[in-house]
Amino acid sequence: MKKALRRVLAIVAAITLFACAAPAMAEEAPAGGTIMWLSNLTAGAQYDAAVNYLGELCSALGYKFSVVYGDSFNDASGNLQAVKNGMTNDVVGLITSQDGGLLAIMEEYPDLYVAGYNTDMNSVFGEGGENAGVLENDHFLGTIADGHIDGADTAKTYFNACIEKGFHKVALVNFPGFAYPNLEVAAAAFKGMVEEYNATAADEDKIEIVGDTTTLMFAPLEDSWFLDGDNGNVDAIMGFCAGIQFIYPPLVSAIGNGMCNPAMKLVTSGFDTDAGIISSIGDSEGKIIASITVSPAENPAYSLVLLDNAITGNQFDDFVVERIDAFEYIIDSDADIDAVMTKAMLGTTQAADAQIPVDMVVNELCRRNNPDATYALLQETFHSDALLGADALAE
């Protein structure tokens, strides 16, 4: 998974040259005001990184920054009330990580520019979505998702991990489709990929999916699961959910109590800087978490750039309102997790370690400081494998 150093250095050199040519950051602050984040998180490394990064970015752009906490079930009235509770007369932009009640929020505050982060906004972009009306509002700027919008793309990532790690007997666990339809699609698509693969694979290479997909109702995997059927003998659990939180603890317990294959692994999504979890991630002997996929901690800057352009009247000429995938940040080796914890904002939570630095966002991507900036450049930056991911941290 490691990229050649010369490729990273070439990209960095190009970025440095571009930065030198870009106009200096404006000395005078813009119209100012406050950027509010309607957060789906209340604590943890990803929350801390987002707060630190957005705080630094907003300060550099001349804004104040505030955080309000969305309803834990993404309830429309709860989210609206959260925004109302935190609203002040100088709030000019909203970064939202929840889509419940978005139409009502924008109707309540018609002058507010809104961009999503860490949400696929199915209620906006999905067929018959209850918040689809915001697409007619010129103050709505789209969203960057938490991972892939299409569950089939997520399935491909898990399938690749299964092949690369040599797993031949796996079990599937996901979240309910009513809350995460894309993850339900992902689990089903994974099954299809395995079926297609097995049709031509040699017998010794075939993959067996044990039992039916287990759906977690936002509660940990039960200990009894490991004693059900042949679950305890699988090579790996493919967790189409926040497996770090809901699968890893019971898996550790089951291994410790002799209830399952002691070499069982976990492939999932999510991130946590708990020392026990970090020490379990990697590819060396005894590691339990074989691969995790997480969205880059830098993603909120994507939404802030769109907000700043709109607020200052400098939106990209090629801008379109849409939802886009996040870059696929995969950690699947000892070297990866060591680099993330010591060099990346995802691990350190410090804005100084952002893989898309604050000055790059402000001076190169915000159009008021770089008239040549484009929406295509913004997307390219936030999908850059030379800037983002564990590979880009290699010296």
C-alpha positions, 0 to 999 in steps of 0.5 A: 500500500506504500507509494514511491517517495519520488511521487509524493515529493513531486506532488509536494514540489508542484504544490509549493510552486503553486503556493508561491505563485498564488496571491497572498492571503487578504490582509483585511478580514472578509465581511466576517461573521460566524461559521457554525458546525452542526456536528454528528460527533460530541467527542473523540479524535475525529471530533477534536481534529475537526474542531481544531482544524475548522477553528484554525481555518475560520480564524485564518479567513476572518470568521468566528467558529461555533459548534452545536450538536445534532440530534443523536437520531438525526431527528428533524425537530431535534436538529432544527432546535440545536441550530436555533439554540446556537444561532446568533445574528452573525452566523453566515454559514452552516457546515452540517453533518446531519441532514434531518430537518435541513429544509426546515433549517434553511426555511427558518434562516433563508440567508444562511449558506449551508454545506454538508460534511461527513454526510451523504444527505440521502434525504436531499439527493435520494429519490423522494427525499424529505429534504429534496426541496433544498436543491431549489435553494441557491444557498445550498452548496452540496456535501462531501460524504463520509466514505462512498455514496454508493454502497457497491464502492464500499463493498469493493473496498472490503472485498479487496481487503478480503483478497489481499489479507487471504481470508477464505471464511468470513461473516458479515455484520452491518447496520440497519438499512433504514438508517444506513441504506448504503451499508445495506447495499454494501453488504449485499454487493459484497456477497455478489462480488464473492459469488462472482469471484468464486465462479472462476477461483480455484477451490482452495482460493474460494471465499465462504460467507458463513450464515446470514448478515447480522444486523446490529441495532446500534448495540454491540455484537452479542457474545452469543454470536460467536457460539452461533453456528460456525461464526466462531470459526471464521477468518474475519468479520467484515463489519459494514458499520462502526465496527471499532465501537460495536464489533471490536470489544466483543471480539477481543472478549471472545478471543480472550475467553476462548469462544472463537478462532484466536486468529480472527480478524476484523475489517471495518470502518471508524477510528479511535485513538484509544491505546488498546485499539491502536495497538490492535491495528496492523499486519503483524502477528497478534493484531486483530484489526486487519484493515480500517477505512475512515474519511480524512480528517481534512474533509470539513475544509471542503465544505468551508471553501464552498461556504467562503466562496459563497459568502464573499461572492467568489463562487467557482465558475465551474461549481455545481451543487452535488454530493461527492465521495470522500477519499478512501483513507485505508489503514491496514499495516503497522507502518500505516498506523504508526505514521497516522498516530505520529504525523497525521491530524487524524491521529494527533488531532492537531491542525498543524499536522493536516495533510491539506494544510491551513495555508493551502486551503486559504491561499490556493483553494479559496477563490477570494485569494486565488482567482484561478481556483476552480471547483475541479481543483477543489475536488482533485485536492480532496481526492488526492492520493498524494496528499491524503491517506496513510501512504502520503505520510511516508518519508 
